[in-house]
Amino acid sequence: MPLQAMPASELLARLNTFDAIIDARTEDEYALDHLPGAVNWPTLNNQERIDIGTMYKQVNAFEAKKRGAALAARNIAAHIEREVLDLPKGWKPLLYCWRGGNRSGSLATILSAIGFQVTLVEGGYKAWRAALVEDIPTLAQRLTYRVVCGPTGSGKTRLLQALRAEGAQVLDLEDLAAHRSSVLGLIPGTPQPSQKRYDTLIWHALKQFDPARAVYVESESKKVGNVRVPDALIAAVRASTCLDLQLSEEERVALLMEDYDFFVRDKEFFCQRLEALRELRGAATIDRWTALVRAGNPSEVVRELLTLHYDPVYAASIQRNFLQYPKARACVLPSRSPEALRALARELVAEEAQAV
């Protein structure tokens, strides 16, 4: 059965038409980013690719190609024995490597010779990435957003979770970034995705949304930890209708103590993260905060972080960047309880349904 090659731009709308998406690159390349839903069948693994590249430079291309072919054939045979032997003839995979060359081509040739209908990504991952980056502005601008604003600890993320549970469309940029978007926002033991991976996760999320319905999103800054929100998306969000989530200071402190409980459990880790604010807040303040943490008073530090640092910074940013914030609807939470958040989410979803 002949191989097919499909332009990456055409694949943007056709990913779900394949039975499997196979990434023939190394494990490290796959981890950095891959097509949504792709599985990794390396034609050469990490070390093998390094070894062949070294041989190519230090010996010659012919010897490197011979050795590479032997390794690729062995690896492809293992993939077929592990994954393919029980598959029906009608199975239709999509394959790609870095630029649609030897690695995916070798695997595709063998699968096609077996009798499967194989499609290659024309230009490989590199072309796919370019098409995705070009498509994000179109996807971002076709949607209507309702932006959940509110100072740190007001429950924005919890409200997004409650809205999702009520069937609303939610874009959680912090969840996709594995970061809570502040100096203290890293999540221990959870590395952030690469920028390329973050872009892919955002593209895939945007692709799923119905343009006829609102998408709820938090009032993020341009960067979430070490990754950056695409410019077209941040511009569209910042021009959208805003909700002003309000919660009492006592409840905000309690909420943050719950959400950042790892700081309560690990005093030295909390103190280490506070050091990032030394230049901004001054040595005396940071020394006092770290002393309070070590003395077992993290809630007092959290309260001062809110009033002295986060609230003034957030107020200035929201007024400067979110065009419709002055007209934001006030959403006052009586408490941080799941019941209060669920009630507000239901109210917002019902309000949206009536507006349609």
C-alpha positions as CSV (number, residue, x, y, z in Angstrom):
1,M,0.0,0.0,0.0
2,P,1.6,3.4,-1.0
3,L,2.7,5.9,1.6
4,Q,0.9,9.2,1.9
5,A,2.4,12.5,2.9
6,M,0.1,15.2,4.4
7,P,1.0,18.8,4.9
8,A,1.2,19.8,8.6
9,S,-1.3,22.7,8.0
10,E,-3.9,20.1,6.8
11,L,-3.3,17.9,9.8
12,L,-4.4,20.7,12.2
13,A,-8.0,19.7,11.5
14,R,-7.5,16.0,10.9
15,L,-5.5,14.6,13.9
16,N,-8.5,12.6,15.2
17,T,-8.9,10.7,11.9
18,F,-5.9,8.4,12.6
19,D,-5.9,5.3,14.7
20,A,-2.5,6.1,16.1
21,I,0.0,9.0,16.0
22,I,3.6,7.7,16.2
23,D,6.6,9.9,17.1
24,A,9.8,8.2,15.7
25,R,12.2,10.6,17.4
26,T,14.2,9.9,20.6
27,E,12.7,9.8,24.1
28,D,14.2,13.3,24.9
29,E,12.8,14.9,21.7
30,Y,9.4,13.4,22.5
31,A,9.5,14.6,26.1
32,L,10.3,18.2,25.0
33,D,7.1,18.2,22.9
34,H,5.0,16.0,20.6
35,L,1.8,16.0,18.7
36,P,-1.3,15.6,20.9
37,G,-2.0,11.9,21.6
38,A,1.3,10.7,20.1
39,V,3.1,7.7,21.3
40,N,6.9,7.3,21.2
41,W,8.5,4.6,19.0
42,P,12.1,5.7,18.7
43,T,13.8,4.6,15.6
44,L,17.1,5.5,17.4
45,N,17.0,6.0,21.2
46,N,18.8,8.9,22.9
47,Q,22.2,7.2,23.2
48,E,22.1,5.6,19.8
49,R,21.4,8.9,18.1
50,I,24.4,10.5,19.9
51,D,26.6,7.5,19.0
52,I,25.6,7.7,15.3
53,G,26.1,11.4,15.2
54,T,29.6,11.1,16.6
55,M,30.4,8.4,14.1
56,Y,29.1,10.6,11.3
57,K,31.5,13.4,12.3
58,Q,34.5,11.4,13.4
59,V,34.5,8.5,10.9
60,N,32.3,9.1,7.9
61,A,28.7,9.2,6.7
62,F,28.8,5.8,5.0
63,E,29.9,3.9,8.2
64,A,27.5,5.9,10.3
65,K,24.6,5.1,8.0
66,K,25.4,1.3,8.0
67,R,25.5,1.3,11.8
68,G,22.4,3.5,12.1
69,A,20.5,1.2,9.7
70,A,21.3,-1.9,11.8
71,L,20.1,-0.1,15.0
72,A,17.0,1.3,13.4
73,A,16.1,-2.1,11.9
74,R,16.4,-3.8,15.4
75,N,14.4,-1.1,17.1
76,I,11.6,-1.1,14.4
77,A,11.4,-4.9,14.7
78,A,10.9,-4.5,18.5
79,H,8.2,-1.9,18.0
80,I,6.3,-4.2,15.5
81,E,6.6,-7.2,17.7
82,R,5.4,-5.3,20.8
83,E,2.6,-3.1,19.2
84,V,1.6,-4.3,15.7
85,L,1.2,-8.0,15.5
86,D,-2.4,-8.0,16.8
87,L,-3.6,-5.0,14.8
88,P,-6.1,-5.4,11.9
89,K,-5.2,-4.5,8.3
90,G,-7.4,-1.4,8.4
91,W,-5.2,0.3,11.1
92,K,-4.2,3.8,9.9
93,P,-1.2,5.4,11.7
94,L,0.3,8.8,11.3
95,L,4.1,9.0,11.6
96,Y,6.6,11.7,12.0
97,C,10.1,12.5,13.1
98,W,12.1,15.8,13.2
99,R,11.8,16.8,9.5
100,G,10.0,13.8,8.0
101,G,13.2,12.1,6.9
102,N,14.9,8.8,7.6
103,R,13.7,7.9,11.0
104,S,9.9,8.1,10.3
105,G,10.5,7.1,6.7
106,S,12.1,3.8,7.7
107,L,9.3,2.8,10.0
108,A,6.7,4.0,7.5
109,T,8.2,1.9,4.7
110,I,8.0,-1.3,6.7
111,L,4.5,-0.7,8.0
112,S,3.3,0.2,4.5
113,A,5.0,-3.0,3.1
114,I,3.0,-5.0,5.7
115,G,-0.2,-3.5,4.2
116,F,-1.2,-0.7,6.5
117,Q,-2.3,2.7,5.2
118,V,0.5,4.9,6.5
119,T,0.6,8.7,6.5
120,L,3.7,10.8,7.1
121,V,3.7,14.3,8.3
122,E,5.2,16.3,5.5
123,G,8.2,18.2,7.0
124,G,7.9,16.3,10.3
125,Y,7.6,17.8,13.7
126,K,9.4,21.0,12.6
127,A,6.6,21.7,10.0
128,W,3.9,20.8,12.5
129,R,5.3,23.2,15.1
130,A,5.3,26.1,12.6
131,A,1.7,25.3,11.6
132,L,0.6,25.2,15.2
133,V,2.2,28.5,16.1
134,E,0.6,30.1,13.1
135,D,-2.8,28.6,14.1
136,I,-2.9,29.7,17.7
137,P,-3.9,33.4,17.0
138,T,-6.8,32.2,14.8
139,L,-8.1,29.9,17.5
140,A,-7.6,32.4,20.3
141,Q,-9.4,35.2,18.5
142,R,-12.5,33.2,17.6
143,L,-13.4,32.6,21.2
144,T,-15.3,34.7,23.8
145,Y,-13.7,34.8,27.3
146,R,-15.0,35.6,30.7
147,V,-11.9,36.5,32.8
148,V,-11.9,35.5,36.5
149,C,-10.1,38.4,38.2
150,G,-9.3,38.7,41.9
151,P,-6.3,39.1,44.2
152,T,-4.1,36.2,45.3
153,G,-6.0,33.8,47.4
154,S,-9.5,34.8,46.4
155,G,-10.2,31.4,44.9
156,K,-9.8,32.0,41.2
157,T,-8.4,28.5,40.4
158,R,-11.0,26.8,42.7
159,L,-13.7,28.7,40.9
160,L,-12.4,27.5,37.5
161,Q,-12.5,23.9,38.8
162,A,-16.1,24.4,40.1
163,L,-17.1,25.9,36.7
164,R,-15.6,22.9,34.9
165,A,-17.5,20.6,37.2
166,E,-20.7,22.4,36.2
167,G,-20.0,21.9,32.5
168,A,-18.5,25.3,31.6
169,Q,-15.6,25.6,29.2
170,V,-12.5,26.3,31.2
171,L,-8.9,27.2,30.1
172,D,-6.7,26.7,33.1
173,L,-3.4,28.2,32.0
174,E,-1.7,27.5,35.4
175,D,-2.7,23.8,35.3
176,L,-1.3,23.4,31.8
177,A,1.9,25.2,33.0
178,A,2.2,23.2,36.2
179,H,2.8,26.4,38.1
180,R,0.7,28.8,40.2
181,S,2.0,31.9,38.5
182,S,3.9,33.8,41.3
183,V,7.3,33.9,42.9
184,L,6.0,31.1,45.3
185,G,4.0,29.4,42.6
186,L,6.2,26.4,41.7
187,I,4.7,23.0,42.6
188,P,7.3,20.7,44.3
189,G,8.1,17.6,42.4
190,T,6.2,18.8,39.3
191,P,8.5,20.2,36.5
192,Q,7.0,22.7,34.1
193,P,6.6,21.8,30.5
194,S,8.9,23.2,27.9
195,Q,7.7,26.3,26.1
196,K,7.0,24.2,23.0
197,R,5.0,21.7,25.0
198,Y,3.0,24.5,26.7
199,D,2.1,26.0,23.3
200,T,0.9,22.5,22.1
201,L,-1.2,22.0,25.3
202,I,-2.7,25.5,24.8
203,W,-3.4,24.8,21.1
204,H,-5.0,21.5,21.9
205,A,-7.2,23.0,24.6
206,L,-8.3,25.9,22.3
207,K,-9.1,23.5,19.6
208,Q,-11.7,21.7,21.7
209,F,-13.7,24.7,22.6
210,D,-17.1,25.6,21.1
211,P,-16.9,29.2,19.8
212,A,-20.6,29.6,20.6
213,R,-20.0,29.3,24.3
214,A,-17.8,31.4,26.7
215,V,-14.4,30.2,27.9
216,Y,-13.6,30.9,31.5
217,V,-10.0,31.8,32.1
218,E,-8.0,33.4,35.0
219,S,-6.5,36.9,34.7
220,E,-2.9,35.7,34.1
221,S,0.3,37.6,33.5
222,K,2.2,37.0,30.3
223,K,4.4,34.4,32.0
224,V,3.3,31.5,34.2
225,G,6.5,30.5,35.9
226,N,9.1,29.9,33.2
227,V,6.7,29.6,30.2
228,R,5.0,32.3,28.3
229,V,1.3,32.6,27.3
230,P,1.1,33.1,23.5
231,D,0.8,36.8,22.7
232,A,-2.4,36.5,20.7
233,L,-4.1,34.6,23.5
234,I,-3.1,37.0,26.2
235,A,-4.2,40.0,24.1
236,A,-7.7,38.4,23.5
237,V,-8.1,37.6,27.2
238,R,-7.1,41.0,28.4
239,A,-9.7,42.7,26.1
240,S,-12.5,40.5,27.4
241,T,-15.4,40.7,30.0
242,C,-14.1,40.4,33.6
243,L,-15.5,39.0,36.8
244,D,-14.2,40.4,40.1
245,L,-13.9,37.6,42.6
246,Q,-13.9,38.8,46.2
247,L,-13.1,36.9,49.4
248,S,-12.4,38.2,52.9
249,E,-8.7,38.5,54.0
250,E,-9.2,35.8,56.7
251,E,-10.5,33.4,54.2
252,R,-7.8,34.2,51.7
253,V,-5.1,33.5,54.2
254,A,-6.8,30.2,55.1
255,L,-7.2,29.3,51.4
256,L,-3.5,29.9,50.7
257,M,-2.4,27.9,53.8
258,E,-4.4,25.0,52.3
259,D,-3.2,25.4,48.7
260,Y,0.4,25.9,49.7
261,D,0.5,23.4,52.5
262,F,3.9,22.1,51.3
263,F,5.3,25.5,52.5
264,V,3.8,24.9,56.0
265,R,5.3,21.4,56.1
266,D,8.7,22.4,54.8
267,K,9.8,25.6,56.6
268,E,13.2,25.8,54.9
269,F,11.7,25.4,51.5
270,F,9.4,28.3,52.2
271,C,12.3,30.4,53.5
272,Q,14.3,29.5,50.3
273,R,11.5,30.8,48.1
274,L,11.1,34.0,50.1
275,E,14.7,34.8,49.2
276,A,13.5,35.6,45.7
277,L,11.8,38.7,47.1
278,R,14.8,40.0,49.0
279,E,15.8,42.6,46.4
280,L,12.2,43.8,46.0
281,R,11.1,43.8,49.6
282,G,14.4,44.4,51.3
283,A,16.6,42.4,53.6
284,A,14.9,43.4,56.9
285,T,11.5,42.3,55.7
286,I,12.7,39.0,54.3
287,D,14.8,38.3,57.5
288,R,11.7,39.0,59.6
289,W,9.5,36.7,57.4
290,T,11.9,33.8,57.5
291,A,12.2,34.2,61.3
292,L,8.4,34.0,61.6
293,V,8.3,30.9,59.4
294,R,11.0,29.2,61.4
295,A,9.1,30.1,64.6
296,G,6.0,28.4,63.4
297,N,4.0,31.5,62.2
298,P,3.6,31.0,58.4
299,S,0.1,32.4,58.4
300,E,1.4,35.8,59.6
301,V,3.9,35.8,56.7
302,V,1.1,34.8,54.2
303,R,-1.0,37.7,55.5
304,E,1.8,40.2,55.1
305,L,2.7,38.8,51.6
306,L,-0.8,39.5,50.6
307,T,-1.1,43.0,52.0
308,L,2.5,44.2,51.3
309,H,3.4,42.4,48.1
310,Y,0.7,40.6,46.1
311,D,-2.3,42.9,46.5
312,P,-0.5,46.1,45.4
313,V,1.2,44.4,42.5
314,Y,-2.0,42.7,41.4
315,A,-4.1,45.9,41.7
316,A,-1.7,47.8,39.5
317,S,-1.4,45.0,36.9
318,I,-5.2,44.4,36.6
319,Q,-6.0,48.1,36.2
320,R,-3.2,48.5,33.6
321,N,-3.8,45.4,31.5
322,F,-7.4,44.3,31.6
323,L,-9.4,46.8,29.6
324,Q,-12.9,45.8,30.9
325,Y,-12.0,45.4,34.6
326,P,-13.6,48.7,35.6
327,K,-16.9,47.3,34.5
328,A,-16.3,43.9,36.1
329,R,-19.2,42.2,37.8
330,A,-18.5,41.7,41.5
331,C,-18.7,38.0,42.6
332,V,-18.6,38.0,46.4
333,L,-17.8,34.7,48.0
334,P,-19.2,34.3,51.6
335,S,-16.4,31.7,52.2
336,R,-13.8,29.5,50.5
337,S,-16.0,26.4,51.0
338,P,-16.7,24.1,48.1
339,E,-20.5,24.8,48.5
340,A,-19.9,28.6,48.1
341,L,-17.8,28.1,45.0
342,R,-20.2,25.6,43.5
343,A,-23.1,27.9,44.1
344,L,-21.3,30.8,42.3
345,A,-20.3,28.5,39.4
346,R,-23.9,27.4,38.9
347,E,-25.0,31.0,39.0
348,L,-22.5,32.0,36.3
349,V,-23.3,29.0,34.1
350,A,-27.1,29.7,34.4
351,E,-26.4,33.4,33.6
352,E,-24.4,32.5,30.5
353,A,-27.1,30.1,29.3
354,Q,-29.8,32.8,29.6
355,A,-27.6,35.2,27.6
356,V,-27.4,32.8,24.6
